Amino acid sequence: MTRLWKDGNWAAVLGVAVFVAIGVLLWFTYHWDFGDLCAEKENGAECFRGWFGAAAGYLAVIAAGITLFALYDQIWEQRKQTEFMIGDANPTVDVMAEEFTYAYVQIVNWNRRTFLIDEIVPADGTLLFGSLEEVEIEGVKYAIPYEWTGEFETAQRLPGWLDRNSPPKLARFKVRAYFTDSGGAGRSPRREEITVVVSGRLVGDEHKSIALPAKTVLHSF
């Protein structure tokens, strides 16, 4: 949500909106015929007060609902902060296209548990990975070019973040990607937004399977 809702300013905005609505309704009481809505010989102001009083309960319910919605958002934010502090946050994924036809997939493990990376695959069927050019885990690079479709024969192990005085563990993969629907000879390069999904397991008493999507714009054939 925006800062307006996070800082509680929504209450002030709601109050202003209510007063504006009341002002508009009061204006209508003097310029509109409420014969079908008001009792006989009842002027507009009295009619409005009657209807407003009858609707007060409903307005209170609406206000309470808005308040609960804002509180739920705050609780959700607090829960995410708590998960991060105790090491229960999920890993995050960033995808960067820094070279022609190449994408860099970076995974940061914010969790205290080891993350086993099973596969890195494009979500769009028109995009394929041709080869895995380089793997870097915990600062150590492995040059292992081979034909690769996105699934690892052996899960790549990314240790958990146990020492909070040091940076979290990071893995980086350089992959070659191309589009399958670009035509044959004479095809032109194209730029297109792609979604890459990293699937793996957080190690524990029961492994937790997670899928982490990330987007970027790839320049390829």
Secondary structure, 3 states (H helix, E strand, C coil): CCHHHHCCCHHHHHHHHHHHHHHHHHHHHHHCCCCCCCCCCCCHHHHHHHHHHHHHHHHHHHHHHHHHHHHHHHHHHHHHHHHHHHCCCCCEEEEEEEECCEEEEEEEECCCCCEEEEEEEECCCCEEEEEEEEEEECCEEECCCEECCCEEEEEEEECCCCCCCCCCEEEEEEEEEEECCCCCCCCCCEEEEEEEEEEEEECCCCCEEEEEEEEEEEEEC
